[in-house]
Amino acid sequence: MPPSLISVNVGLPREVDWQGRRVRTGIWKEPVSGPVRVGRLNLEGDGQADPRVHGGAAKAVYVYPAEHYEAWRAELDMPDLGWGGFGENLTTLGLSEEIVRIGDRLRIGTAAFQVTKPRLPCYKLAMRIDRPDIERRFLRTGRTGFYVSVVLEGRVAAGDAIEFEASSEKGPTVAEVARAKSGGE
């Protein structure tokens, strides 16, 4: 079965009370219906709270495999955890960190993307999921998802097929880079 786009998720930054302080975050993403415009730095209707560490050309869009949700729902006892729950913009089917390599290209709808790096979570994921140990667990499982840059602006919609173009069989997979960056956890 070819890879496909299950959900497009966006959200604007908001302020949240967490551990006795106000935190500005864009990690809350919700699925949207219909086509969504993909710009050079993000999706229409989406935003990052701190562009010094989130977003930018190399991390314009965050992709997360739908296949991971069943395991997370069971492990975290969160049966209602929905698409966008990890702050991803694109929830996909058929693109795991073990097969996707840095430099691979994806064509979804009329937009094109290039895989740049795995997602290494920060405390905002712990805040979103309400689990203080989620950063460590996220890395340990290897279910990190990955960032992509926008090669060609366009539009994407849930249900779009994903054309996958491997860059090289010699480049590292997203999983290999995530393990190296996390100290092999």
ROTORBA-803577 format. One record per residue (C-alpha): residue number from 1; chain; x, y, z. Coordinates in steps of 0.5 Angstrom, whole numbers, plus 2048, in hexadecimal, padded with zeros to 3 digits. Example, Ala and Ser with C-alpha at 12.3 -4.5 7.8 and 13.67 -1.06 7.14 Angstrom:
BEGIN
PT     k   c     X     Y     Z
PT     1   A   819   7F7   810
PT     2   A   81B   7FE   80E
This chain:
BEGIN
PT     k   c     X     Y     Z
PT     1   A   800   800   800
PT     2   A   803   807   7FE
PT     3   A   804   80C   803
PT     4   A   7FF   811   805
PT     5   A   7FD   817   808
PT     6   A   7F8   815   80E
PT     7   A   7F7   81C   811
PT     8   A   7F9   824   810
PT     9   A   7FA   827   817
PT    10   A   7FB   82E   819
PT    11   A   7FB   833   81F
PT    12   A   7FD   83A   821
PT    13   A   801   83B   827
PT    14   A   7FD   83C   82E
PT    15   A   7FF   83D   835
PT    16   A   7FF   837   83A
PT    17   A   7FF   837   841
PT    18   A   805   831   843
PT    19   A   809   830   849
PT    20   A   807   837   84C
PT    21   A   808   83B   846
PT    22   A   806   83E   83F
PT    23   A   809   83A   839
PT    24   A   807   83C   832
PT    25   A   807   836   82E
PT    26   A   805   834   827
PT    27   A   805   82D   828
PT    28   A   7FD   82C   828
PT    29   A   7FB   82A   821
PT    30   A   7F4   828   81F
PT    31   A   7F2   825   818
PT    32   A   7EF   829   813
PT    33   A   7EB   827   80D
PT    34   A   7EC   829   806
PT    35   A   7F2   82B   802
PT    36   A   7F7   82F   806
PT    37   A   7FD   834   803
PT    38   A   804   832   805
PT    39   A   808   838   805
PT    40   A   810   838   805
PT    41   A   810   838   80D
PT    42   A   80A   835   80F
PT    43   A   802   833   80E
PT    44   A   7FD   838   80D
PT    45   A   7FA   839   814
PT    46   A   800   836   818
PT    47   A   805   83A   81C
PT    48   A   80B   839   820
PT    49   A   80B   83C   827
PT    50   A   813   83D   827
PT    51   A   816   83D   820
PT    52   A   81D   83D   823
PT    53   A   81C   835   825
PT    54   A   816   833   821
PT    55   A   814   834   81A
PT    56   A   819   837   814
PT    57   A   81B   835   80E
PT    58   A   81E   82E   810
PT    59   A   818   82D   815
PT    60   A   812   830   811
PT    61   A   80D   82A   811
PT    62   A   80D   824   817
PT    63   A   80B   81D   814
PT    64   A   809   818   819
PT    65   A   807   811   817
PT    66   A   800   80F   819
PT    67   A   802   808   81A
PT    68   A   805   80A   821
PT    69   A   7FF   80C   823
PT    70   A   7FC   806   825
PT    71   A   802   804   82A
PT    72   A   802   80B   82D
PT    73   A   7FB   80B   82E
PT    74   A   7FC   804   832
PT    75   A   802   806   836
PT    76   A   800   80D   838
PT    77   A   7F9   80A   839
PT    78   A   7F6   810   835
PT    79   A   7F1   80C   830
PT    80   A   7EF   813   82D
PT    81   A   7F5   816   82B
PT    82   A   7F4   818   824
PT    83   A   7F8   81A   81E
PT    84   A   7FC   820   820
PT    85   A   7FD   81E   827
PT    86   A   805   81E   826
PT    87   A   805   825   823
PT    88   A   805   822   81C
PT    89   A   803   826   816
PT    90   A   802   820   812
PT    91   A   800   819   814
PT    92   A   802   814   80F
PT    93   A   801   80C   80E
PT    94   A   807   808   80B
PT    95   A   80D   80D   80D
PT    96   A   811   80A   813
PT    97   A   817   80D   816
PT    98   A   81B   806   814
PT    99   A   81A   807   80C
PT   100   A   81A   80F   80B
PT   101   A   821   812   80A
PT   102   A   823   819   80B
PT   103   A   823   81C   804
PT   104   A   81D   818   802
PT   105   A   818   81B   7FE
PT   106   A   810   81B   7FF
PT   107   A   80B   81E   7FA
PT   108   A   804   81F   7FD
PT   109   A   7FE   822   7FA
PT   110   A   802   828   7F6
PT   111   A   807   829   7FB
PT   112   A   80E   826   7FB
PT   113   A   812   825   802
PT   114   A   819   822   804
PT   115   A   81B   81E   80A
PT   116   A   820   822   80E
PT   117   A   820   81F   815
PT   118   A   81D   81B   81B
PT   119   A   818   81F   820
PT   120   A   81C   81F   827
PT   121   A   817   821   82C
PT   122   A   817   827   831
PT   123   A   813   828   837
PT   124   A   80D   82B   833
PT   125   A   80B   823   831
PT   126   A   80B   822   839
PT   127   A   807   827   83A
PT   128   A   802   825   834
PT   129   A   802   81E   836
PT   130   A   802   820   83D
PT   131   A   807   81A   83E
PT   132   A   80E   81D   841
PT   133   A   812   817   83F
PT   134   A   80F   817   837
PT   135   A   815   81A   835
PT   136   A   81A   814   837
PT   137   A   814   80F   835
PT   138   A   814   813   82E
PT   139   A   81B   812   82C
PT   140   A   81C   80B   82F
PT   141   A   816   808   82B
PT   142   A   819   80B   825
PT   143   A   812   80E   823
PT   144   A   814   815   822
PT   145   A   811   817   81B
PT   146   A   815   81C   817
PT   147   A   816   823   814
PT   148   A   816   825   80D
PT   149   A   817   82B   809
PT   150   A   813   82E   804
PT   151   A   816   82D   7FD
PT   152   A   810   82F   7F9
PT   153   A   80A   833   7FC
PT   154   A   803   830   7FA
PT   155   A   7FD   82D   7FE
PT   156   A   7FC   827   802
PT   157   A   7F6   823   804
PT   158   A   7F4   81D   808
PT   159   A   7F3   817   804
PT   160   A   7F9   819   7FF
PT   161   A   7FE   814   7FC
PT   162   A   805   815   7FE
PT   163   A   80A   814   7F9
PT   164   A   810   812   7FC
PT   165   A   817   813   7F9
PT   166   A   81D   810   7FC
PT   167   A   823   814   7FC
PT   168   A   829   80F   7FD
PT   169   A   829   808   800
PT   170   A   830   80B   804
PT   171   A   82D   810   808
PT   172   A   82B   80F   80F
PT   173   A   823   80E   811
PT   174   A   820   812   815
PT   175   A   820   80D   81B
PT   176   A   828   80D   81A
PT   177   A   828   814   81B
PT   178   A   823   814   821
PT   179   A   827   80F   824
PT   180   A   82E   812   823
PT   181   A   82B   819   826
PT   182   A   828   816   82C
PT   183   A   82E   812   82E
PT   184   A   82C   80C   82C
PT   185   A   826   80B   830
